[in-house]
Amino acid sequence: MSKKPQTVRGMNDILPEVAAKWRHLEGEVESIIEAYGYLHVRLPLLEHTEVFRRSIGEVTDIVEKEMYTFADDGDSLTLRPEATASMVRAGITHGLFHNQRQKLWTVGPMFRRERPQAGRYRQFHQYDVEAMGYEGPDIDAELIIMSARLWQRLGIDRIHLEINSLGTAESRASYRDALVEYFNGVKSQLDEDSIRRLDKNPLRILDTKNPEMQAIVAAAPLMIDHLDEASAEHFDGLKLLLDAAGVKYEVNPRLVRGLDYYSRTVFEWVTDALGSQNAVCAGGRYDGLVEKLGGRPTPAIGWAMGVERFVALYEACGGEFPATGPDVYFVAVGEGTAEKAFALAEQLRDALPEARFESNLGGGSFKAQMKRADRSGAGYALILGEQELSEGRIGLKPLRSKDEQESIALDELAAVLQVRLSG
């Protein structure tokens, strides 16, 4: 016997029951995003590797260890590990930043070669929402408030907001000097990754996941104490807007985010409901990235949200999903009934486009068809036999209650179903 084929490690099939949950929540996310005026774009999965090296940063785990990169006719190509760099690349490619402001969003799979574990996969899915060409803290607040509205709409309460400011490249230079001085003083206690990053990018040490490094990092100087005046004013403006909107937050001076392109505002929505994978939605400003990738100077900010974690959080907070089965299942027994039931199903789909109808396929006895109707999850069975066909009527049987079966005239069926299915 041949071995049963398996998925690639860390890459999962999304089967109908789970896919239905995703689609339900995706509808909620997208309705909120588009209500704020953001437009949908679709981006390729593959980019030239240089797009991510230049944007994410050479001294990051993603670029050093996690990217799926391969050679193609002399080009180095990479499966996208995140979407912001791809979004910026697309804007530059198509001239979207020429004296224009853009509000864009996308969703799709991302890829990172890392050890699969609960809440962390090699192929995962993300929403990515970006605003480009906006300078002030008002757009920062809008993006954060948009995400807060999503939690509110879905009843997700086990989540809180952390914010920080990383200042500008210039203010980070002085902070970098302070960090290098501090970490050199405790160099004998640093792990191998931190020693390697000390000269190239000491800020990345603050994002270490090594528990043995936490006390050392906690005693390091704070970025917020080295902010330039304009960045401090921008951060104060953000806090005022969040306060005015009633969005609660915690200033976390250790929050740095994992990618090199961030500047000024950074934020994370954090939960205690998913174990160690506690960040669900995160982002910040990247005012220098468009220019870094070859475009004109363009301020920008965005956030990303992992779909897998979002669905898991919704379930952990007691969220419910709508039924996925049909509303009505057709049962047809006897000569000429299958053809009539088929035609009737199409008429009802025209009359009630929001309803879901499933026809019995492949024949079968009355008992077999009723079992299929029950297994489908339908609320009602429509039963058409030879007698009903001759009388111009059909049986309507509730499958999820003990109510009696009714006999309905065919010309009244659409109106009756409209009432029953809206109840």
C-alpha positions as CSV (number, residue, x, y, z in Angstrom):
1,M,0.0,0.0,0.0
2,S,1.4,3.4,-0.9
3,K,2.0,5.9,1.8
4,K,-0.8,8.4,2.3
5,P,0.4,11.9,1.1
6,Q,0.9,14.6,3.7
7,T,1.0,18.4,3.7
8,V,4.4,20.0,3.9
9,R,5.4,20.5,7.6
10,G,4.0,23.8,8.9
11,M,1.6,24.2,6.0
12,N,-2.0,23.3,6.6
13,D,-5.1,22.4,4.6
14,I,-8.1,24.7,5.6
15,L,-11.0,22.3,5.5
16,P,-14.7,23.3,5.0
17,E,-15.7,23.7,8.6
18,V,-12.7,25.9,9.4
19,A,-12.8,27.7,6.1
20,A,-16.4,28.7,6.9
21,K,-15.3,30.3,10.1
22,W,-12.6,32.2,8.3
23,R,-15.0,33.5,5.7
24,H,-17.4,34.7,8.4
25,L,-14.8,36.7,10.2
26,E,-13.2,37.9,7.0
27,G,-16.5,39.5,6.1
28,E,-16.5,41.4,9.4
29,V,-12.9,42.5,9.0
30,E,-13.3,43.7,5.4
31,S,-16.5,45.6,6.1
32,I,-14.8,47.6,8.8
33,I,-11.6,48.2,6.7
34,E,-13.6,49.4,3.7
35,A,-15.9,51.6,5.9
36,Y,-12.8,53.7,6.6
37,G,-12.1,54.2,2.9
38,Y,-9.3,51.6,2.4
39,L,-9.1,49.9,-1.1
40,H,-8.3,46.3,-1.8
41,V,-5.2,45.3,-3.7
42,R,-3.9,41.8,-4.6
43,L,-0.2,41.2,-4.6
44,P,2.1,38.4,-5.9
45,L,3.4,35.8,-3.5
46,L,6.9,36.1,-5.0
47,E,9.2,39.2,-4.9
48,H,12.8,39.8,-5.7
49,T,14.7,39.0,-2.6
50,E,16.3,42.4,-2.4
51,V,12.8,43.9,-1.6
52,F,12.9,42.2,1.7
53,R,16.6,42.5,2.4
54,R,16.4,46.3,2.0
55,S,13.1,46.8,3.9
56,I,13.1,44.3,6.7
57,G,16.8,44.5,7.4
58,E,19.8,42.2,7.0
59,V,20.2,41.6,10.7
60,T,16.8,40.1,11.4
61,D,15.7,36.5,12.0
62,I,13.4,36.8,9.0
63,V,16.1,37.6,6.5
64,E,18.8,35.6,8.2
65,K,16.9,32.4,8.9
66,E,13.3,32.3,7.8
67,M,12.9,33.3,4.2
68,Y,12.1,30.9,1.4
69,T,14.5,32.0,-1.2
70,F,15.6,30.4,-4.5
71,A,17.4,31.2,-7.7
72,D,15.4,31.6,-10.9
73,D,17.3,32.3,-14.2
74,G,19.9,34.3,-12.3
75,D,17.3,36.2,-10.1
76,S,17.0,35.6,-6.4
77,L,13.3,35.3,-5.6
78,T,11.6,35.0,-2.2
79,L,8.1,33.9,-1.0
80,R,6.8,36.9,0.8
81,P,7.4,36.7,4.6
82,E,5.2,39.8,5.2
83,A,3.2,42.2,3.0
84,T,4.2,45.7,3.8
85,A,7.3,45.7,1.7
86,S,5.3,44.2,-1.2
87,M,2.7,46.9,-0.8
88,V,5.4,49.6,-0.9
89,R,7.1,47.9,-3.9
90,A,3.7,47.9,-5.8
91,G,3.1,51.5,-5.0
92,I,6.5,52.5,-6.4
93,T,6.2,50.2,-9.4
94,H,2.8,51.7,-10.4
95,G,3.5,55.3,-9.4
96,L,0.9,55.4,-6.7
97,F,2.9,57.8,-4.5
98,H,3.2,60.7,-7.0
99,N,1.6,63.4,-5.0
100,Q,-1.1,61.0,-3.9
101,R,-2.2,59.6,-0.6
102,Q,-3.2,55.9,-0.5
103,K,-5.3,53.8,1.8
104,L,-4.8,50.1,0.8
105,W,-5.4,46.7,2.2
106,T,-4.7,43.1,1.2
107,V,-5.0,39.6,2.6
108,G,-3.3,36.3,1.8
109,P,-0.6,33.8,2.7
110,M,2.8,34.6,4.0
111,F,5.8,32.2,4.3
112,R,8.5,31.8,7.0
113,R,10.8,28.8,7.4
114,E,10.6,28.4,11.2
115,R,9.8,25.7,13.7
116,P,6.0,25.0,13.5
117,Q,4.2,25.3,16.8
118,A,0.8,26.3,18.1
119,G,-0.1,29.6,16.5
120,R,3.0,29.7,14.4
121,Y,3.1,28.1,10.9
122,R,5.4,28.1,7.9
123,Q,2.5,29.2,5.7
124,F,0.2,31.6,7.6
125,H,-2.3,34.2,6.5
126,Q,-2.4,37.9,7.3
127,Y,-4.5,41.0,6.8
128,D,-2.3,44.0,5.9
129,V,-3.7,47.5,6.1
130,E,-1.6,50.5,5.0
131,A,-1.9,54.3,4.7
132,M,0.7,56.1,2.7
133,G,1.3,59.9,2.4
134,Y,-0.2,60.9,5.8
135,E,2.1,62.7,8.2
136,G,0.2,63.4,11.4
137,P,-0.8,61.3,14.3
138,D,-4.4,61.3,13.2
139,I,-3.8,58.5,10.7
140,D,-2.0,56.5,13.4
141,A,-5.1,56.9,15.6
142,E,-7.5,56.0,12.8
143,L,-5.7,52.7,12.1
144,I,-5.6,51.8,15.8
145,I,-9.3,52.8,16.4
146,M,-10.3,50.8,13.3
147,S,-8.8,47.6,14.9
148,A,-10.4,48.5,18.2
149,R,-13.8,48.7,16.5
150,L,-13.3,45.2,15.2
151,W,-12.8,43.8,18.7
152,Q,-15.8,45.7,19.9
153,R,-18.1,44.4,17.1
154,L,-17.1,40.8,17.6
155,G,-17.2,40.9,21.5
156,I,-13.4,40.2,21.8
157,D,-12.6,41.4,25.3
158,R,-9.4,39.5,26.2
159,I,-7.1,41.9,24.4
160,H,-5.3,45.1,25.2
161,L,-3.3,47.8,23.4
162,E,0.4,48.6,23.9
163,I,2.0,51.6,22.2
164,N,5.4,53.2,22.0
165,S,7.5,55.6,19.8
166,L,10.8,54.7,18.2
167,G,11.5,58.3,17.1
168,T,13.3,59.1,13.9
169,A,16.5,57.6,12.5
170,E,18.4,60.6,13.9
171,S,17.1,60.2,17.4
172,R,17.6,56.5,17.3
173,A,21.3,57.1,16.5
174,S,21.8,58.7,19.9
175,Y,19.8,55.9,21.5
176,R,21.8,53.4,19.7
177,D,25.0,54.8,21.2
178,A,23.4,54.5,24.7
179,L,22.4,50.9,24.0
180,V,25.9,49.9,22.7
181,E,27.5,51.4,25.8
182,Y,25.0,49.6,28.1
183,F,25.3,46.2,26.4
184,N,29.0,46.4,26.1
185,G,29.0,46.7,29.9
186,V,27.2,43.4,30.3
187,K,28.6,41.7,27.2
188,S,29.7,38.6,29.1
189,Q,26.0,38.0,29.9
190,L,24.7,38.3,26.3
191,D,23.7,35.3,24.2
192,E,25.3,34.6,20.8
193,D,22.6,36.4,18.8
194,S,22.8,39.5,20.9
195,I,26.6,39.7,20.6
196,R,26.3,39.4,16.8
197,R,23.7,42.2,16.7
198,L,25.5,44.5,19.1
199,D,27.6,46.2,16.4
200,K,25.1,45.9,13.5
201,N,21.8,46.6,15.1
202,P,21.6,46.8,18.9
203,L,17.9,47.7,18.9
204,R,17.2,44.1,17.7
205,I,18.6,42.9,21.1
206,L,15.5,44.4,22.7
207,D,13.3,42.1,20.7
208,T,15.0,38.9,22.0
209,K,12.8,35.9,22.8
210,N,15.5,34.3,25.0
211,P,14.1,34.2,28.6
212,E,17.6,34.4,30.1
213,M,18.0,37.8,28.4
214,Q,14.9,39.4,29.8
215,A,16.4,40.9,33.0
216,I,19.3,42.3,31.0
217,V,17.0,43.9,28.5
218,A,14.7,45.2,31.2
219,A,17.6,47.3,32.6
220,A,18.6,48.8,29.3
221,P,18.0,52.5,28.5
222,L,14.6,53.5,27.2
223,M,14.0,54.8,23.6
224,I,11.2,57.0,24.9
225,D,13.8,59.0,26.9
226,H,15.8,59.7,23.7
227,L,12.9,61.0,21.5
228,D,13.4,64.1,19.4
229,E,11.0,66.9,20.0
230,A,8.9,66.3,16.9
231,S,8.5,62.6,17.6
232,A,7.5,63.3,21.2
233,E,4.9,65.8,20.0
234,H,3.6,63.2,17.5
235,F,3.3,60.6,20.2
236,D,1.5,63.0,22.5
237,G,-0.9,63.8,19.7
238,L,-1.6,60.1,19.2
239,K,-2.4,59.6,22.9
240,L,-4.7,62.6,22.9
241,L,-6.7,61.2,19.9
242,L,-6.9,57.7,21.5
243,D,-8.1,59.3,24.8
244,A,-10.7,61.3,22.9
245,A,-12.0,58.1,21.2
246,G,-12.1,56.2,24.5
247,V,-9.5,53.6,23.4
248,K,-7.5,52.4,26.3
249,Y,-3.8,51.7,26.0
250,E,-0.6,51.1,27.9
251,V,2.7,52.8,27.0
252,N,5.2,50.0,26.7
253,P,8.7,51.5,26.4
254,R,10.2,48.1,25.5
255,L,8.0,47.6,22.5
256,V,10.2,47.8,19.4
257,R,8.6,45.5,16.8
258,G,10.5,43.0,14.8
259,L,11.4,44.7,11.6
260,D,14.0,47.4,10.9
261,Y,11.8,49.8,8.8
262,Y,9.6,51.0,11.8
263,S,9.9,54.6,13.0
264,R,7.9,56.7,15.5
265,T,4.6,55.0,16.4
266,V,4.6,51.2,17.0
267,F,1.7,49.3,18.6
268,E,0.5,45.8,19.4
269,W,-2.8,44.3,20.4
270,V,-1.9,41.6,22.9
271,T,-4.0,38.8,24.4
272,D,-3.6,36.4,27.3
273,A,-5.9,33.9,25.6
274,L,-3.5,32.2,23.2
275,G,-0.5,31.2,25.3
276,S,2.9,32.4,24.3
277,Q,1.6,33.6,20.8
278,N,0.1,36.7,22.4
279,A,0.3,39.4,19.6
280,V,-2.7,39.3,17.4
281,C,-2.6,42.6,15.5
282,A,0.5,44.9,15.3
283,G,2.1,47.6,13.3
284,G,3.5,51.1,13.2
285,R,5.0,53.8,11.1
286,Y,7.7,53.3,8.4
287,D,8.2,56.8,7.1
288,G,11.5,56.0,5.4
289,L,10.6,52.8,3.7
290,V,9.3,54.1,0.4
291,E,12.4,56.1,-0.2
292,K,14.6,53.2,0.9
293,L,13.0,51.0,-1.8
294,G,13.5,53.7,-4.5
295,G,10.4,55.9,-4.3
296,R,10.1,59.5,-3.2
297,P,9.9,60.3,0.5
298,T,6.5,59.2,1.7
299,P,5.3,58.9,5.3
300,A,3.4,55.7,5.9
301,I,1.9,53.5,8.6
302,G,0.1,50.1,8.7
303,W,-0.8,47.0,10.7
304,A,-0.9,43.3,10.1
305,M,-3.2,40.7,11.7
306,G,-2.7,37.0,11.6
307,V,-5.9,35.2,10.5
308,E,-5.1,32.0,12.3
309,R,-4.6,33.8,15.6
310,F,-7.6,36.1,15.0
311,V,-9.9,33.1,14.6
312,A,-8.5,31.3,17.6
313,L,-8.9,34.5,19.7
314,Y,-12.5,34.9,18.6
315,E,-13.3,31.3,19.6
316,A,-11.4,31.7,23.0
317,C,-13.6,34.7,23.7
318,G,-16.8,32.6,23.2
319,G,-17.5,33.8,19.6
320,E,-20.1,31.9,17.7
321,F,-20.3,31.2,14.0
322,P,-23.4,31.0,11.8
323,A,-24.6,27.6,10.5
324,T,-22.7,26.4,7.4
325,G,-25.2,23.9,6.1
326,P,-28.1,24.5,3.7
327,D,-31.3,26.1,4.9
328,V,-33.4,23.6,2.9
329,Y,-32.8,20.1,1.6
330,F,-34.9,18.7,-1.3
331,V,-36.2,15.1,-1.0
332,A,-37.8,13.7,-4.1
333,V,-39.3,10.2,-4.3
334,G,-41.3,8.8,-7.2
335,E,-41.6,9.1,-11.0
336,G,-41.0,12.6,-12.3
337,T,-40.3,14.1,-8.9
338,A,-36.6,14.5,-9.2
339,E,-36.9,16.7,-12.3
340,K,-39.6,18.8,-10.8
341,A,-37.6,19.2,-7.5
342,F,-34.5,20.3,-9.6
343,A,-36.5,22.9,-11.4
344,L,-38.2,24.1,-8.2
345,A,-34.8,24.5,-6.5
346,E,-33.7,26.8,-9.3
347,Q,-36.9,28.8,-9.0
348,L,-36.5,29.2,-5.3
349,R,-32.8,30.3,-5.7
350,D,-34.1,33.1,-8.0
351,A,-36.8,34.1,-5.6
352,L,-34.8,33.8,-2.4
353,P,-31.1,34.5,-3.4
354,E,-30.0,34.8,0.3
355,A,-31.2,31.3,1.1
356,R,-29.2,28.1,0.7
357,F,-30.9,25.1,-1.0
358,E,-29.4,21.6,-1.5
359,S,-30.8,19.1,-3.9
360,N,-30.6,15.4,-3.3
361,L,-28.3,13.9,-5.8
362,G,-27.9,10.3,-6.8
363,G,-31.4,9.1,-6.0
364,G,-32.0,6.8,-3.0
365,S,-35.0,5.7,-0.9
366,F,-37.1,8.1,1.1
367,K,-35.3,6.9,4.3
368,A,-31.8,7.4,2.8
369,Q,-32.7,10.9,1.5
370,M,-34.0,12.0,4.9
371,K,-30.8,10.8,6.5
372,R,-28.8,12.9,4.0
373,A,-31.1,15.9,4.8
374,D,-30.5,15.5,8.5
375,R,-26.7,15.1,8.1
376,S,-26.6,18.3,5.9
377,G,-27.6,20.4,8.8
378,A,-30.6,21.9,7.0
379,G,-33.3,23.4,9.0
380,Y,-36.1,22.1,6.7
381,A,-36.7,19.3,4.3
382,L,-38.9,19.9,1.2
383,I,-40.5,16.5,0.4
384,L,-41.9,15.9,-3.0
385,G,-43.6,12.6,-3.8
386,E,-45.9,11.5,-6.6
387,Q,-49.1,12.5,-4.7
388,E,-47.7,16.0,-3.9
389,L,-46.6,16.4,-7.5
390,S,-50.1,15.5,-8.8
391,E,-51.7,18.0,-6.3
392,G,-49.3,20.9,-7.0
393,R,-48.1,20.8,-3.4
394,I,-45.0,19.9,-1.4
395,G,-44.2,18.8,2.2
396,L,-42.3,21.2,4.4
397,K,-40.8,19.3,7.4
398,P,-38.8,21.0,10.2
399,L,-35.7,19.1,11.0
400,R,-34.5,20.9,14.1
401,S,-37.7,21.1,16.0
402,K,-40.7,18.8,16.8
403,D,-43.1,21.0,14.8
404,E,-45.4,19.0,12.4
405,Q,-44.9,18.7,8.7
406,E,-47.0,21.1,6.6
407,S,-48.4,20.8,3.1
408,I,-47.7,23.9,1.0
409,A,-49.0,24.9,-2.4
410,L,-46.2,25.2,-4.8
411,D,-47.2,28.7,-5.9
412,E,-47.1,29.8,-2.2
413,L,-43.8,28.1,-1.3
414,A,-41.4,31.0,-1.9
415,A,-43.5,33.3,0.3
416,V,-43.8,30.7,3.1
417,L,-40.1,29.9,3.0
418,Q,-39.2,33.6,3.2
419,V,-41.2,33.9,6.4
420,R,-39.8,30.6,7.9
421,L,-36.2,31.4,7.1
422,S,-36.3,34.9,8.4
423,G,-37.6,33.8,11.8
